[in-house]
């Protein structure tokens, strides 16, 4: 009741308003249209230090930073037009020179008839919390990414300028909008997040979730790929999900371009590898065909040289016998070349078996040391417990010898040659650019030297037959071609890395097998004499080689039927009244292949044995270059002793 009596005791309403202003906790002062201070309450004195008698009548500029005078007048101009300014965080100068952080609310001051008298300013010291909020807002505004705060109701509570730019909405347009309308999963089949209450799914705005690829929906209907990172901020009003939203358009474009460039590079690499492989395949076919015909010629030359040597020895013509021996040696060198050609062309008949690559390297190590010379150090590093591979041990020896000799020639002043073995798993990415390689487990053998190295243009042609950088007479150009053919025929892969002056490394991968290593059979010795004579049907399309066969076989007592091709041989087999103990046939012939002839012959003479002749047998006798178990073969170019040994072995079966 006392309070009511005190108020009613005031003479006029103005007295009441003056009491309110004087008693207010907030600083309240008025400013005239000329920007001079008109009134000043006690709270203003307490906040800024100026007593009323010192500040009233002075320009407002005494409280404002010099660089903000123009801004201050502009704000008052807006207020004069009827505006109102609330919660403006700024600074005002204290009487002692300090700057006080304040929060201002300003409004126009008008008379009863609406005339603008000036402006009313209410100020209070900015609290620590308000300063933190101001700093946080400034931080958000300075952030390069969009930011939105989402309440438990799924609506936007906070945002920054970057969010306005991203979504094409003003801040007022963002505040209160459902976040589901702003963000959605990248994939259209994914469920859209609800983000309402505790049951919100852990998809887009799950606290602690990793950055999520998402689509941001703009006001104009377009979408922008973004990445959303989430955290949760507890507040007095409840949880706020704080989402940092980053536009990843340029990153996606860069990733797409990178993938495109990578795909183009992979395609170019595969195409180059394929072209190289096709080129080598074409050369291989040519080399194989040449070797087949050359083998027949060498067989004729070598055996006629043997005939001459035998006749000269019987007649005591030593000089002629010596000449014949030189012919035989030259023929053997030619035979070695054809074997290298066939190995490169992967047309050579091979006898692979499970073997331990470490054992092969160990067995040939001493021979390699002798081959490379004392001026080169051989370092052998063999991994323990490597699985077996399937290969012809003689061909692996040939690979090592060829690589060692190449390394020796690249280190005329000495150096180091290193041979290493190790187990390696090949994945799809590694195998992608290598046509001969499938994913799986391999034994890797590296042969490295510290020699002169090779430039890229030499590496590109290194495996081509007859390509060599060595001086005339010092290399055939078949060494690396042979290595290539042997490795690829075994289902492996061969890679070379080299730089001029930095040495060369050959990396060979051979597929592993679970089979245990198998020892080779000792080679059959040439018979001193023929233990069994028989009737032999010999089939050969090369006339000179038919004469050689007839002479060798009849010379040791065999009865020989001779034919130039398959149909003629079948006619002889049907017409001959006595037994035929052995069919000796070439493999590659016109009219009928040797394998087809053998099948037809078996129908007529089921008890007869079959012996094939060829140095080019793979296309019709073998799988992956491996002799079929039931096939007996004498390889061209054969000597007299090799032929008679094979014939004798076939007759004794």
Protein Blocks (a to p, Z undefined) as FASTA:
>chain_A
ZZmmmmmmpmbfklmmmmmmmmpmbdcddddfkopafbdcfklmmmnopafklmgopafk
lmpcfklmmmmmmmmmmmmnopacehiacddddfkopacdddddddddddfkopafbdcd
ddddddfklmmmmmmmmmmmmpmbdcddddfkopafbdcfklmmmnopafklmnopafkl
mpccfblkbccdfkiajklccfklgghiacdddddddfkopacdddddddddddfkbpcd
ddddddfklmmmmmmmmmmmmmmmmmmmmmmmmmmmmmmmmmmmmmmmmmmmmmmmmmmm
mmmmmmmmmmmmmnopaklmmmmmmmmmmmmmmmmmmmmmmmmnopaccddddddfklmm
mmmmmmmmmmnopkbccdddddehiacddddfklmmmmmmmmmmmmmmmmmnopaddddd
ddddddfklmmmmmkbccddddddddddfbebpafklmmmmmpghiafbdehiaghlmmm
mmmmmmmmnopacdddddehiapaddddddddfbdcddddddddddfbdfbdcddddddf
blklmmmmmmmmmmnopacdddfbfklmmmmmmmpmbdcfbdcddfbdghiafklmmmmm
mmmmmmbccddddfblmlmmcgehiacfkbccddddddfklmmmmmmmmmmZZ
